[in-house]
Amino acid sequence: MSSVLVLNCGSSTLKYALVRPSSGETAASGLVERIGEADGVPDHEAALRQAFDQLREAGIDLHDADLAAVGHRAVHGGRRFIEPTLVTDELIATMHQLEPLAPLHNPPGVLGMEVARKLLPDVAHIAVFDTAFFHHLPPAAAHYALDAEVAERWHIRRYGFHGQSHEYVSQQAAAFLDRPYDQLRQIVLHLGNGASASAIDRGRPVDTSMGMTPMEGLVMGTRSGDIDPGVVGYLHRTAQMSVAEIDTLLNRRSGMLGLGGAVDFREIHARIDAGDEAATLAYDVYCHRLRKYIGAYLAVLGGADVLSFTAGVGENDALVRADVLAGLGALGIEVDDALNTADSREIRAISTDASAVTVLVVPTNEELAIARSCMAVLG
């Protein structure tokens, strides 16, 4: 049974999973952290070798694992890469050119491709792009109201992210409901440390909350989400902050961390229970932003058949689900408290029988989605 080694390289982490696409089974998975730090491995090559060692300790030798491909999660494909693509020298050179579009994500991803090709030279390497699923957004959703010449010259548009998750979850929702994918209007809420929403009209994405970068849209763990762009100029002029400092502020010191003092929602809830006003405000802002996007996407779709929660917060935090959807009965959304709070890790419905919109909790599996995309490329 053929396997795919899925790699997700960050600046200081390497996540890996050995997946069998035909069965959906994950034979092994792991994480190497603190790459380049004093108490960690020195570089990404050492990290990948450590991952191989961990697999061998689990009884898996990649040379005997019928490895069909190595699938690389690639965050930003720009306008050039709109589908899973074989990794070649030309692709890597082009990915280096795209680094300004995703300076935090693309460089380590490309480095991971280079290292993995060196260590596994006889296997097909395939890049699967976060932005691919949203490439064909309608022009009205893809464009910013920006000077057209500037936007064209510098490739400024709304690209969208978490594409593998949104596509996988929406397909799983259709299969669970035994409904044709191309007949459903769906809203997907991918709520993790990074968070995004999508509107999918009969299998085609028509809007998504993330834009040119993964910073736009919902409130996230450390990212601000939507913010008046005038704030950037204001902080630069008045607070004398550099562009780099502002970028760090919006990417790493904002969101739930900046507003509420914590990223983990278990800690946020504990702080709220203890009377922490900052955590309460952060939680309220988080839920308010989500409700705004749900309302907007109901308008974009002309109503919805399915609304799905996924990723760490979406799958595990019943209180967030309940508070975000509270009072939306007039929009056809009603949650069953018992179903919502039931302890389950399976795909399930949590809406009442009277709810016009079926509300689901759908565990995402981006690694399996990447693995299956690789096999599709290989035919």
C-alpha atoms as one frame of an Amber mdcrd trajectory, in Angstrom:
protein
   0.000   0.000   0.000   1.701   3.191  -1.197   2.540   5.894   1.347   3.240
   9.610   1.157   5.574  11.404   3.544   3.950  14.780   4.246   6.252  17.572
   5.439   5.282  20.947   6.865   8.367  23.077   7.497   8.247  26.189   9.640
  11.082  28.488  10.604  11.797  26.512  13.789   9.626  23.388  13.447   9.201
  20.390  11.177   5.945  18.471  11.244   5.809  15.152   9.438   3.314  12.391
   8.800   3.492   9.127   6.884   0.071   8.716   5.287  -1.535   5.954   3.254
  -3.877   7.883   0.932  -6.020   4.935  -0.154  -7.049   3.991   3.372  -6.671
   7.379   5.043  -4.444   5.808   7.685  -1.607   7.766   9.291   1.121   5.224
   9.936   3.244   7.660  11.953   3.539  11.355  12.673   5.711  13.641  14.702
   7.233  17.041  15.302  10.793  18.311  15.535  10.984  21.642  17.361  13.527
  24.376  18.192  15.385  24.157  14.880  18.338  26.524  14.980  18.056  27.124
  18.716  20.697  26.355  21.333  18.754  23.427  22.801  17.521  22.093  19.467
  18.916  20.732  16.208  21.132  23.086  14.201  19.239  23.210  10.902  16.433
  21.723   8.788  18.637  18.951   7.410  19.381  17.791  10.943  15.667  18.083
  11.739  14.691  15.868   8.816  17.336  13.326   9.771  15.924  13.345  13.293
  12.452  12.734  11.853  13.845   9.729   9.956  15.375   8.462  13.206  12.027
   8.844  14.981  10.347   6.856  12.221  12.953   4.103  12.498  12.395   3.981
  16.258   8.714   3.423  15.457   9.708   0.511  13.219   9.394   2.356   9.902
  12.219   2.521   7.381  11.254   4.903   4.586  13.284   2.868   2.094  10.972
  -0.109   2.764   7.729   1.849   3.184   6.658   1.800  -0.495   7.040   5.566
  -0.510   5.277   7.017  -3.550   6.007  10.683  -2.925   7.017  13.364  -0.479
   4.291  15.981  -0.175   5.339  19.465   0.887   2.882  21.938   2.342   3.595
  25.199   0.516   1.873  28.255   1.938   1.915  30.785  -0.901   1.909  29.940
  -4.589   1.136  33.448  -5.830  -0.493  33.511  -9.246   2.029  31.025 -10.612
   1.111  27.813  -8.788  -2.586  26.985  -8.752  -2.460  23.203  -8.315  -0.170
  20.560  -6.770   3.122  20.675  -8.679   6.211  18.497  -8.959   9.150  20.092
  -7.172  11.891  20.964  -9.660  14.807  23.366  -9.672  12.598  25.780 -11.613
   9.817  25.580  -9.015  12.260  26.242  -6.183  13.719  29.243  -8.017  10.220
  30.647  -8.564   9.282  30.009  -4.927  12.290  32.090  -3.871  10.905  34.922
  -5.997   7.559  34.609  -4.189   9.098  34.937  -0.720   8.047  38.604  -0.306
   4.391  37.471  -0.471   4.845  35.204   2.579   8.145  36.107   4.265   7.340
  34.129   7.434   6.191  30.939   5.718   7.696  30.454   2.264  11.456  30.533
   3.070  11.379  27.603   5.538   9.006  25.722   3.242  11.392  26.053   0.314
  14.316  25.090   2.534  12.418  21.953   3.524  11.961  21.052  -0.150  15.673
  21.506  -0.851  16.735  19.404   2.121  14.199  16.633   1.494  15.199  16.348
  -2.178  18.799  15.945  -1.042  17.989  13.215   1.482  15.328  11.428  -0.605
  16.519  11.957  -4.195  14.783   8.952  -5.759  11.212   9.871  -4.766   8.841
  12.347  -6.405   8.519  15.569  -4.408   5.274  17.494  -4.808   4.375  20.947
  -3.522   0.746  21.378  -2.447  -0.244  25.012  -2.086  -2.423  26.558   0.611
  -3.618  29.130  -1.901  -4.576  26.770  -4.730  -8.172  26.041  -3.676  -9.001
  29.747  -3.686  -7.210  30.666  -6.910 -10.420  30.925  -8.902 -12.305  33.200
  -6.519 -14.749  35.428  -8.407 -13.039  38.686  -9.421 -15.257  40.699  -7.082
 -13.978  38.641  -4.135 -10.359  38.378  -5.293  -9.633  42.059  -5.920  -8.869
  44.871  -3.513 -10.085  48.370  -4.384  -6.500  49.445  -5.021  -4.859  51.261
  -7.913  -5.048  48.636 -10.649  -1.555  49.270 -12.036   0.068  48.988  -8.596
  -1.897  45.831  -7.794  -0.944  44.191 -11.093   2.734  45.111 -10.851   3.146
  43.822  -7.307   0.751  40.840  -7.529  -1.621  42.215  -4.910  -4.892  40.304
  -4.673  -6.744  38.072  -2.232  -5.183  34.594  -2.375  -6.746  32.821   0.609
  -5.114  30.145   2.782  -5.871  26.861   4.577  -7.089  25.671   1.182  -6.435
  21.979   1.842  -8.522  22.128   5.009 -11.446  24.035   3.516 -11.645  21.721
   0.522 -11.278  18.543   2.594 -13.821  19.590   5.237 -16.415  20.714   2.702
 -16.077  17.405   0.832 -16.324  15.438   4.070 -19.452  17.383   5.018 -21.126
  16.500   1.721 -20.185  12.820   2.104 -21.445  12.733   5.706 -24.796  14.204
   4.650 -24.929  11.941   1.579 -25.520  15.012  -0.572 -23.841  15.904  -3.881
 -20.918  18.254  -3.285 -21.932  20.393  -6.240 -25.393  21.046  -4.804 -24.467
  22.425  -1.368 -23.901  25.989  -0.179 -21.340  25.719   2.591 -19.630  27.887
   5.189 -16.448  26.408   6.679 -14.847  27.865   9.819 -11.254  26.711  10.268
 -10.492  27.849  13.810  -6.994  27.143  15.049  -4.088  29.362  16.023  -4.494
  30.592  12.475  -8.167  30.998  11.597 -10.091  31.463   8.365 -13.616  31.244
   7.014 -14.796  30.318   3.547 -17.976  30.444   1.511 -18.250  27.538  -0.933
 -21.066  27.610  -3.464 -21.778  24.177  -4.898 -18.146  23.102  -4.768 -16.646
  26.427  -5.826 -15.098  28.803  -3.278 -16.618  32.258  -3.710 -15.079  34.054
  -0.733 -12.624  33.562   2.093 -11.486  35.665   5.010  -7.702  35.569   4.517
  -6.349  37.754   1.758  -2.965  38.507   0.251  -1.405  37.214   3.476  -2.650
  34.958   6.289  -3.182  38.044   8.474  -6.517  39.286   7.120  -9.879  38.225
   8.465 -10.724  36.533  11.740  -9.087  37.155  15.118  -6.315  34.574  15.526
  -3.893  33.387  18.172  -1.305  36.119  17.631  -2.556  37.817  14.436  -4.895
  40.787  14.437  -7.122  39.823  11.541  -9.041  42.706   9.972  -7.719  46.123
  10.919  -8.009  49.630   9.476  -4.973  49.957   7.156  -4.650  53.514   8.380
  -3.386  52.115  11.683  -0.115  51.152   9.954   0.587  54.699   8.782  -0.535
  56.122  12.109   1.847  53.928  14.120   4.683  54.694  11.710   4.180  58.462
  11.877   3.053  58.929  15.468   4.647  56.071  17.419   7.775  56.120  15.240
   7.475  52.378  14.709   9.278  50.876  11.724   7.424  48.789   9.160   9.180
  45.693  10.535   8.047  46.521  14.076   4.465  47.041  12.930   4.554  43.773
  11.002   5.773  41.966  14.116   3.062  43.648  16.188   0.259  42.546  13.862
   1.593  39.025  13.251   3.043  38.010  16.611   1.743  40.309  19.374  -1.906
  40.787  18.482  -4.991  38.569  18.305  -5.958  36.655  21.429  -2.441  36.989
  22.844  -2.244  40.739  22.445  -5.780  41.471  23.561  -6.385  38.723  26.124
  -2.938  37.611  27.250  -3.153  33.997  26.057  -3.418  31.928  22.887  -4.809
  28.669  24.319  -8.589  28.915  24.661  -8.509  26.696  27.735  -6.488  29.406
  29.434  -8.766  32.116  28.033 -11.806  30.381  29.546 -10.007  29.966  32.877
  -9.118  33.654  32.935 -12.698  34.618  32.110 -13.990  32.418  34.938 -11.538
  34.189  37.265 -12.958  37.570  36.266 -10.199  38.676  33.882 -11.669  41.592
  31.904  -8.980  41.523  29.197  -9.628  37.850  28.444 -13.383  38.502  28.396
 -12.939  41.340  25.908 -10.668  39.248  23.686 -13.196  36.407  23.666 -16.058
  38.767  22.846 -14.100  40.350  19.989 -13.235  36.879  18.672 -16.855  35.718
  18.646 -18.154  39.028  17.284 -15.788  38.862  14.303 -16.868  35.296  13.566
 -20.555  36.235  13.655 -19.891  39.082  11.223 -18.283  36.710   8.736 -21.050
  34.137   9.071 -23.644  36.824   8.351 -21.638  38.120   5.414 -21.242  34.672
   3.884 -24.927  33.892   4.303 -25.520  37.010   2.203 -22.849  36.071  -0.363
 -24.293  32.559  -0.754 -27.940  33.595  -0.553 -28.333  31.266   2.432 -26.441
  28.132   3.429 -27.150  24.430   3.644 -24.185  23.543   5.865 -21.933  25.328
   8.348 -18.902  23.357   9.554 -16.489  23.958  12.428 -13.005  22.488  12.142
  -9.390  22.689  13.437  -8.263  22.906  17.065 -10.726  25.436  18.463 -13.507
  24.608  16.032 -13.405  20.889  16.792 -12.837  21.048  20.546 -14.393  24.183
  22.030 -18.138  23.688  22.451 -18.507  27.046  24.216 -17.077  28.957  21.257
 -19.437  27.126  18.902 -22.440  27.860  21.113 -21.598  31.531  21.698 -20.803
  32.263  18.056 -24.120  30.815  16.855 -26.310  31.967  19.759 -29.360  33.941
  18.670 -29.045  33.124  14.970 -32.357  31.289  14.789 -33.753  34.027  12.547
 -31.009  33.137  10.054 -31.927  29.461  10.176 -29.169  28.339  12.556 -30.028
  26.515  15.790 -27.613  24.453  17.900 -28.607  21.511  20.061 -26.828  21.946
  23.399 -26.576  18.220  24.136 -25.160  17.391  20.713 -22.774  20.328  20.859
 -21.288  19.341  24.216 -21.095  15.593  23.515 -17.568  14.179  23.823 -16.704
  12.916  20.357 -13.820  13.089  17.903 -15.929  11.986  14.942 -17.689  14.047
  12.304 -21.140  14.878  13.684 -24.150  17.176  13.434 -24.786  19.556  16.354
 -27.798  21.441  15.014 -31.417  20.901  16.020 -33.869  19.119  13.745 -35.583
  22.471  13.188 -32.396  24.216  12.020 -32.541  25.147   8.337 -28.737  25.119
   8.243 -27.069  21.859   9.245 -24.240  22.639  11.659 -21.395  20.116  11.707
 -18.160  19.511  13.550 -15.748  18.038  10.995 -12.226  16.954  12.013  -9.804
  18.258   9.432  -6.925  16.228   8.049  -4.651  18.439   5.987  -1.976  15.746
   5.832  -4.365  13.289   4.196  -5.555  15.991   1.809  -1.956  16.734   0.808
  -1.180  13.028   0.408  -4.185  12.481  -1.856  -3.265  15.539  -3.910   0.166
  14.001  -4.435  -1.302  10.723  -5.645  -3.558  12.609  -8.049  -0.484  14.269
  -9.563   1.171  10.866  -9.955  -1.959   9.473 -11.572
